[in-house]
């Protein structure tokens, strides 16, 4: 996608996501008097069309910035990690930062992390887009910001907790020809290290962002 308007349109039209048609969306919003008022406030008149809808979505998306978690405050020098959080941060830097690079906690790459293929989905990830078998079972590395709040995890929602995710990397990685090289032997973590890592990951929760009244339904 080359811009946010195109990205929003793709999600609206995608059968496996919203499964809608932008013209239907225009019709639905046009029948709601509340939206007529909102469009008039934003654009000067109450006309509702696809261009205005996509521009409004773009303006909303670009203000969705999470940057005030405890981790961010530590980086700004306004607070400090606890001993457990600091230990977890050190473990993160040693064992997770290759893919989940700071400060966005993703490198935006596509990787096979050794999950089994769900036969009910037959989702081969990036290969569906590229047609290249070398991309089989590769999915984009997600950001870990607010990860405490975003379960279920993985592309198919098959793992229900952060600890479950860590246990996958510890003992459940399935080897294949496209498995990411960094995971050939899984990720070695003791129980104590996993506990500390979870403490650190919870510092990525940005409550000021999550509870921002600007993002609440009026």
N, C-alpha and C positions, 0 to 999 in steps of 0.2 A: 504494500500500500504506500502511496506517495504522499497522502495527507489524511488528516483526521476525518474529513467529510467522507472520503472514500472508505475509510475503515468503518465508520458508523453505518454506512450504507451496506457494506458487506455483511455486517452482523445482522442487520435488519432482514436482509434477503436470504441469508443462509438457512436452508431447511432444517439443519440440526441445531440451530440457535433460536432466533426469533421466528423464523419461518414466515415472514411477512412480506409485504410489497409496499414500497414507499408511498404509492398512490393510495393504498388502503389506509395507511397511517394518516395521510393528509385528510382523507374523508372522515376518519374517526375524530381527529382533533377538531375539524371544522364543525362537528356536531356538538361540541362541548363549549358552552358560553364562557366558561372560565378561561379556556385557552385563547379565545378571541380577545379577552381582556389582557392576557399576558403578552400575546403577540403585539397588540397595540402599544403596550407599555415599552416593549423592546424595540419595535420597528417603526412606530409612528402611526400605523394603521393595523387593522385586525386581519389583514390578509394572511392566510396560512398556505404555504407551499413547501415543496421539498427543499428548495434552496435555503429557506429560512429555518426549517427544522434542523437541517444538517449543520448550519452555522451556529444555531443555538446549542446543539449537542457539542460542537467543537469548543465553544466558549466555556461550557460546563466542564468538559474533560480537562482542559488546560489548567483549571484551578484546583484539580484534585492532586495536591502535592502533600505527601506525608514526610515531614522533616523535623518533627519535634518529639521524637521518642526519647527514652532515657539514653539510648546509644548516641543520638544526635547531641543531647545535652552534655554527655561525657566528652564528645569530640569538640564541643564549644568551650569546654572547661568550666561549666557551671555546676557539675555534679561529678560523682565518681562511681565506678562499679563497686559492688560488694566483692569480697574475696572470691566467692563462688562464681559470680558473673565474670570477673576478670580471668579466672581459670578457664571458664567456658569460651571467652573471647580468644584466649591463646590457642585453645584447641580448634576453634573455628578457623583461625588464620592458618593453622598447620594442616588442617584436613578438609576444609570446605571452601576456602576462599578461591580455589582454582576456578570453580564454576560460578559461585555466588559472590562475585567481586564487589567490594565496597565502592562507593557508598550506596549504590542501587541494589546491591546484593543479587545481581545477575550479570552474566556476560553476554546475554542475548543469543547465545549459541543454541544449536539443536544437538541433543545428546541422548543416547540410549543408556538408561540407568539400570537395566537388567530386570525390568518388570515382565511378568508373563503376558502373553497375548490373550486378551479377553475374547473368547470365541463368539460371544454375543455381539461384540462391537466390530471385531476385525479391523481395528484402527492401527494402521501401520505408520502413523505419524507423518513426518516430513516427506516420506516416500510418496505419499498420496499427491503431494504438490509437485515434486521434482521428477517422479517416475524412475528415480535412481535407486536400485536395490541397496546401495551403500548407505542410504538414508532410512532404511527399515528400522522402525521402532524408535526413531529419534524424535524427541519433542523439545520445545523451547524451554530453556532453564528459567524457572519462575523467580521472581523477586521474593526474598524472605521477609521483606518489610510487612509488619502486622501478621506474620505467619501464625502466631498464637491464635488468631481469630479466623483463619481462612481454611480450616479443615472442612470437608475431607480433602485429602491430598492426592497428588499425581493426576495425570490427564484424565484418568477414568474414575477418580474418586474412590479408589479401592483401599486406601489406608486412612484410618480414622483419627490418628493422633500423631503428634510430633514424635513421641517415643516409638510408635509403630514405624514411622518413616526411618528413624535412626536404626531400628532393628532390621529393616530391610537392607540398609547399607552394610550392616554388620554381618548378617548371615544368610540373606535371602536373594542376593544378586544372581540372576540367571545369566550364564555366559552364552554369548553368541558372537557371530562374526562382526556385528556392528556395535557391540558393547563398548562403551567409552573406555579408552585405555587406562584412565585413572581408577577405574572400578574393577579391573581384572581380578583383584584379590579382595574386593569389597573395601570397606573402611573399618580399620581396627579401632574399636572403642571399648574400654572397660565400662562397667555399670556406672562407676563414679564419674568417668569422663562424659558419659551420656547425660547424667544428671546435671553436670556443670554446663554442658553445651545447651541444654534446655533452658537453664537459668539465663544464659546469654541471649538466646533467641527470643526470650520474653522481653528483653530490653528493647526489642525492635517494635514493640507495640506503641503506637502513637495515639494516646487517648484523646488528645486535643483535636486530632484529625477525625477520629471515629465519632466523637461527640460534637463536632462542629455544627451549630444550628443552621448554618448556611446550606448544609447538605440534607436537612431533614424535610420531610413532607410537611408543607404548611397546613 
